[in-house]
């Protein structure tokens, strides 16, 4: 992280700005979209589909005369042309954008899972494909879309529909924001979800590596690192829920994460490269060196109590030839 406060970007408020959020059809990113709209910020929601609550949010804010507005653009974040299109929609509809959150992600689903190799019955990753869908979604999409956001900010496109809105390059006097979603899984080993953990370790390193952009070009890139969040990624996956003791373990709410994301955007102290950990009723900045790691008490929403149950299930999968004696020459 840069420590040169004198050269950091000007104070930033989301009011009157425009944001693009991938994965905002549900979960954390939907809560973030709701929060930004409540703060007077236009939102471009980019996702494959919308849950009913997201549909209602867009419907409420979709009229051209409504301020702020919400626009939905169907987006498969694995597609680079689709990522380019969502930025073009923001330029057409709003003349540009000021905030970007590449929030779409998956948590080691069976269809792209280290413990369900390509060729196993559950996996949708092709043996010939040369890629894992999880890494396309959790890692490649945030990296590529961050490149695109920086490109649009440093070399703006001329708006069409919103052509009356002046377009200025990003600078410390015209600051922009990118907030990524890492995880506590990007701090500690995670045997049960190694692809997911690898993607989040990578996001943390990627964000820290771009810290200098705030000082040089006014583009702040930072991230939140939530613990166990009560979203469909957990609640609709029984094989994930066995890791928790619902009677004792703490949940982080998606609203808590959304508030932390807003802090990453607006708070002066959370400079470029910052990683803000989010537990139950608590946050802390994760240090780049000699960090103590997340709190190990499951009541605080950062660690699950019954991880060993998930580990036992994985060892049973490893003995299953239909899962592991496949996909080989």
C-alpha positions as CSV (number, residue, x, y, z in Angstrom):
1,X,0.0,0.0,0.0
2,X,1.1,3.5,-0.6
3,X,1.5,5.7,2.4
4,X,1.9,9.0,0.6
5,X,-1.3,10.7,1.9
6,X,-0.4,14.0,0.3
7,X,-0.7,12.5,-3.2
8,X,-3.8,10.3,-2.7
9,X,-7.0,11.0,-4.5
10,X,-9.5,13.6,-3.5
11,X,-12.3,12.7,-1.0
12,X,-14.9,10.4,-2.6
13,X,-18.7,10.1,-2.1
14,X,-20.8,7.6,-4.1
15,X,-23.7,10.2,-4.2
16,X,-24.3,11.2,-7.8
17,X,-21.9,8.6,-9.2
18,X,-22.4,5.5,-11.3
19,X,-21.3,1.9,-10.4
20,X,-21.0,-1.3,-12.3
21,X,-21.4,-4.5,-10.2
22,X,-21.0,-8.0,-11.5
23,X,-22.9,-10.8,-9.7
24,X,-25.5,-8.3,-8.3
25,X,-28.4,-10.5,-9.1
26,X,-28.2,-12.0,-5.6
27,X,-26.2,-12.2,-2.3
28,X,-23.5,-9.7,-1.2
29,X,-23.5,-7.8,-4.5
30,X,-27.2,-7.3,-4.5
31,X,-27.0,-5.8,-1.0
32,X,-24.2,-3.6,-2.3
33,X,-26.3,-2.5,-5.2
34,X,-29.2,-1.7,-2.8
35,X,-26.8,0.3,-0.6
36,X,-25.4,2.4,-3.4
37,X,-28.9,3.2,-4.8
38,X,-29.9,4.3,-1.3
39,X,-26.9,6.6,-1.3
40,X,-27.9,8.2,-4.7
41,X,-25.6,6.2,-6.9
42,X,-26.7,4.8,-10.3
43,X,-26.0,1.0,-10.7
44,X,-25.4,-1.2,-13.7
45,X,-26.2,-4.8,-12.5
46,X,-24.3,-7.3,-14.6
47,X,-25.3,-11.0,-14.0
48,X,-26.5,-14.1,-15.8
49,X,-30.0,-13.6,-14.2
50,X,-31.8,-11.9,-11.4
51,X,-33.5,-13.3,-8.3
52,X,-36.9,-11.9,-7.6
53,X,-35.6,-9.4,-5.1
54,X,-33.1,-8.1,-7.7
55,X,-35.8,-7.9,-10.3
56,X,-37.9,-5.8,-7.9
57,X,-34.9,-3.5,-7.3
58,X,-34.3,-2.9,-11.0
59,X,-38.0,-2.4,-11.6
60,X,-38.1,0.2,-8.9
61,X,-35.2,2.2,-10.3
62,X,-35.4,1.6,-14.1
63,X,-37.4,4.6,-15.3
64,X,-35.4,7.2,-17.2
65,X,-36.9,9.9,-14.9
66,X,-35.9,8.0,-11.7
67,X,-32.8,9.1,-9.8
68,X,-30.7,7.2,-9.1
69,X,-31.3,4.5,-11.8
70,X,-30.6,0.8,-12.1
71,X,-30.0,-1.0,-15.3
72,X,-29.6,-4.7,-15.8
73,X,-27.3,-6.2,-18.5
74,X,-27.3,-9.9,-18.9
75,X,-23.6,-10.9,-18.5
76,X,-21.7,-14.2,-18.3
77,X,-18.5,-13.0,-16.7
78,X,-16.6,-15.9,-18.3
79,X,-17.1,-14.1,-21.7
80,X,-14.7,-11.3,-22.4
81,X,-17.0,-9.8,-25.0
82,X,-19.8,-9.8,-22.4
83,X,-17.5,-7.9,-20.0
84,X,-16.8,-5.3,-22.6
85,X,-20.5,-5.0,-23.3
86,X,-21.4,-4.1,-19.7
87,X,-18.9,-1.2,-19.8
88,X,-20.4,0.0,-23.0
89,X,-23.8,-0.1,-21.5
90,X,-22.6,2.1,-18.6
91,X,-21.2,4.6,-21.1
92,X,-24.4,4.6,-23.2
93,X,-26.8,4.9,-20.3
94,X,-24.8,7.1,-17.9
95,X,-21.9,8.6,-19.9
96,X,-19.4,6.6,-17.9
97,X,-18.9,5.1,-14.4
98,X,-17.0,5.9,-11.3
99,X,-17.1,2.7,-9.2
100,X,-16.5,-0.9,-10.3
101,X,-17.0,-4.1,-8.4
102,X,-16.2,-7.4,-10.1
103,X,-18.1,-9.3,-7.4
104,X,-19.4,-12.4,-9.2
105,X,-18.0,-15.6,-7.7
106,X,-18.7,-19.2,-6.9
107,X,-17.6,-21.3,-3.9
108,X,-16.2,-24.6,-5.1
109,X,-19.4,-25.9,-6.6
110,X,-19.4,-29.6,-7.7
111,X,-19.5,-28.5,-11.3
112,X,-16.0,-26.9,-11.0
113,X,-14.3,-28.4,-8.0
114,X,-10.8,-29.7,-7.3
115,X,-12.3,-32.7,-5.6
116,X,-14.5,-33.5,-8.6
117,X,-12.0,-33.5,-11.5
118,X,-12.9,-33.0,-15.1
119,X,-14.4,-36.2,-16.4
120,X,-16.1,-37.1,-13.1
121,X,-19.9,-37.2,-13.1
122,X,-20.5,-33.9,-11.3
123,X,-17.9,-31.8,-13.1
124,X,-18.8,-29.6,-16.0
125,X,-15.2,-28.7,-16.7
126,X,-14.2,-30.3,-20.0
127,X,-11.3,-32.7,-20.1
128,X,-10.2,-31.0,-23.3
129,X,-11.1,-27.5,-22.1
130,X,-7.8,-26.6,-20.5
131,X,-9.5,-24.4,-17.9
132,X,-11.6,-24.5,-14.7
133,X,-14.9,-22.5,-14.7
134,X,-14.3,-21.5,-11.1
135,X,-11.0,-19.8,-12.0
136,X,-12.6,-18.1,-15.0
137,X,-15.3,-16.7,-12.7
138,X,-13.4,-15.9,-9.5
139,X,-10.0,-14.9,-10.9
140,X,-9.8,-14.3,-14.7
141,X,-13.0,-12.2,-14.7
142,X,-11.9,-9.8,-12.0
143,X,-8.5,-9.4,-13.6
144,X,-9.8,-8.8,-17.1
145,X,-12.6,-6.5,-16.0
146,X,-10.2,-4.5,-13.9
147,X,-8.1,-4.0,-17.0
148,X,-11.1,-2.8,-18.9
149,X,-12.2,-0.4,-16.1
150,X,-8.7,1.2,-16.1
151,X,-8.8,1.4,-19.8
152,X,-12.1,3.2,-19.9
153,X,-11.0,5.6,-17.1
154,X,-7.6,6.5,-18.6
155,X,-8.8,6.6,-22.2
156,X,-12.6,7.5,-22.0
157,X,-15.1,6.6,-24.7
158,X,-17.4,9.4,-25.9
159,X,-20.9,8.8,-24.6
160,X,-23.8,8.6,-27.0
161,X,-27.2,8.5,-25.2
162,X,-25.7,10.5,-22.3
163,X,-23.5,12.7,-24.5
164,X,-24.3,15.8,-22.4
165,X,-22.2,14.3,-19.6
166,X,-18.6,15.4,-19.8
167,X,-16.0,12.7,-19.9
168,X,-12.8,13.2,-18.0
169,X,-9.8,11.0,-17.5
170,X,-9.2,9.5,-14.0
171,X,-6.7,11.4,-11.9
172,X,-6.2,12.3,-8.2
173,X,-8.6,15.2,-8.8
174,X,-11.1,12.9,-10.6
175,X,-10.8,9.7,-8.5
176,X,-12.3,6.3,-9.3
177,X,-12.8,3.1,-7.3
178,X,-12.5,-0.6,-7.7
179,X,-13.5,-2.9,-4.9
180,X,-12.9,-6.6,-5.2
181,X,-14.2,-9.5,-3.1
182,X,-11.5,-11.6,-1.6
183,X,-12.1,-13.8,1.5
184,X,-10.6,-15.1,4.7
185,X,-10.0,-18.1,2.5
186,X,-7.3,-15.9,0.9
187,X,-5.4,-15.8,4.2
188,X,-5.4,-19.4,5.5
189,X,-5.1,-22.9,3.9
190,X,-8.5,-24.4,2.9
191,X,-8.2,-28.2,2.2
192,X,-12.0,-28.4,1.5
193,X,-12.0,-25.7,-1.2
194,X,-8.5,-25.4,-2.7
195,X,-9.5,-23.9,-6.0
196,X,-11.6,-21.3,-4.2
197,X,-8.8,-20.5,-1.8
198,X,-6.3,-20.2,-4.7
199,X,-8.6,-17.7,-6.4
200,X,-8.9,-15.6,-3.3
201,X,-5.2,-15.7,-2.4
202,X,-4.6,-14.5,-6.0
203,X,-7.2,-11.7,-5.7
204,X,-5.6,-10.5,-2.5
205,X,-2.2,-10.4,-4.2
206,X,-3.6,-8.8,-7.3
207,X,-5.2,-6.0,-5.3
208,X,-2.1,-5.3,-3.3
209,X,-0.1,-5.1,-6.5
210,X,-2.2,-2.3,-7.9
211,X,-1.9,-0.1,-4.8
212,X,0.2,2.6,-6.6
213,X,-2.6,3.4,-9.1
214,X,-4.3,5.6,-6.5
215,X,-1.3,7.8,-6.1
216,X,-0.5,8.1,-9.8
217,X,-3.9,8.1,-11.4
218,X,-6.5,8.4,-8.7
219,X,-7.7,4.8,-9.2
220,X,-8.1,3.1,-5.8
221,X,-8.2,-0.7,-6.0
222,X,-8.9,-2.5,-2.7
223,X,-10.9,-5.5,-1.4
224,X,-13.1,-6.9,1.3
225,X,-12.3,-10.3,2.8
226,X,-15.5,-11.7,4.3
227,X,-15.8,-14.8,6.5
228,X,-18.9,-17.0,6.5
229,X,-21.6,-15.0,4.9
230,X,-25.3,-15.9,5.0
231,X,-25.9,-16.0,1.2
232,X,-27.2,-18.7,-1.2
233,X,-23.5,-19.8,-1.8
234,X,-23.8,-21.4,1.7
235,X,-27.5,-21.7,2.5
236,X,-28.5,-23.5,-0.7
237,X,-25.6,-26.0,-0.6
238,X,-26.0,-28.8,2.0
239,X,-22.5,-30.1,1.4
240,X,-21.2,-26.7,2.5
241,X,-23.6,-26.4,5.5
242,X,-22.2,-29.5,7.1
243,X,-19.1,-27.5,7.9
244,X,-21.2,-25.2,10.3
245,X,-22.8,-25.7,13.6
246,X,-25.9,-23.6,13.1
247,X,-26.6,-23.4,16.8
248,X,-23.2,-21.9,17.7
249,X,-21.3,-20.5,14.7
250,X,-21.6,-16.9,13.8
251,X,-22.8,-15.7,10.4
252,X,-21.7,-12.5,8.6
253,X,-24.7,-10.8,7.0
254,X,-24.4,-9.6,3.4
255,X,-25.4,-6.2,4.6
256,X,-22.3,-6.1,6.8
257,X,-20.1,-6.9,3.8
258,X,-21.8,-4.3,1.7
259,X,-21.1,-1.6,4.3
260,X,-17.5,-2.7,4.4
261,X,-17.4,-2.3,0.6
262,X,-18.7,1.2,0.8
263,X,-16.0,2.0,3.4
264,X,-13.4,0.7,1.0
265,X,-14.7,3.2,-1.6
266,X,-15.2,6.3,0.6
267,X,-12.9,6.1,3.7
268,X,-9.7,8.0,3.3
269,X,-7.8,5.5,5.5
270,X,-8.6,2.5,3.3
271,X,-6.0,3.4,0.7
272,X,-5.3,1.5,-2.5
273,X,-4.2,-2.1,-1.8
274,X,-6.1,-2.3,1.5
275,X,-7.8,-5.6,2.4
276,X,-10.7,-5.2,4.9
277,X,-11.6,-8.4,6.6
278,X,-15.3,-8.7,7.6
279,X,-16.5,-10.9,10.4
280,X,-19.7,-10.9,12.5
281,X,-20.0,-7.3,14.0
282,X,-16.3,-6.7,13.3
283,X,-13.8,-5.6,10.6
284,X,-10.0,-5.3,10.5
285,X,-7.4,-4.3,7.9
286,X,-5.3,-7.3,6.9
287,X,-1.6,-6.5,7.0
288,X,0.5,-7.3,4.0
289,X,3.3,-8.7,6.2
290,X,3.3,-10.6,9.5
291,X,-0.5,-10.6,9.8
292,X,-1.9,-12.5,12.7
293,X,-4.6,-14.1,10.5
294,X,-8.4,-14.2,11.1
295,X,-9.9,-14.8,14.5
296,X,-10.3,-18.6,15.1
297,X,-13.4,-18.4,17.2
298,X,-16.3,-19.7,15.0
299,X,-18.7,-17.4,16.9
300,X,-17.2,-14.4,15.1
301,X,-18.2,-15.6,11.7
302,X,-14.7,-16.0,10.2
303,X,-14.1,-19.8,10.6
304,X,-16.5,-22.7,10.4
305,X,-16.6,-25.1,13.4
306,X,-17.2,-28.4,11.7
307,X,-14.7,-28.3,8.8
308,X,-13.6,-31.8,9.6
309,X,-16.9,-33.2,8.5
310,X,-16.4,-31.7,5.0
311,X,-12.9,-33.1,5.0
312,X,-14.1,-36.6,5.8
313,X,-16.5,-36.4,2.9
314,X,-13.7,-35.4,0.6
315,X,-11.5,-38.4,1.6
316,X,-14.4,-40.7,0.8
317,X,-14.6,-39.1,-2.7
318,X,-10.9,-39.8,-3.2
319,X,-11.5,-43.5,-2.9
320,X,-14.3,-43.3,-5.6
321,X,-12.9,-44.5,-9.0
322,X,-15.9,-42.9,-10.8
323,X,-14.6,-39.5,-9.6
324,X,-10.8,-40.0,-9.6
325,X,-9.9,-42.7,-12.2
326,X,-11.2,-40.5,-15.0
327,X,-10.0,-37.8,-17.4
328,X,-6.7,-39.5,-18.1
329,X,-5.0,-40.6,-21.3
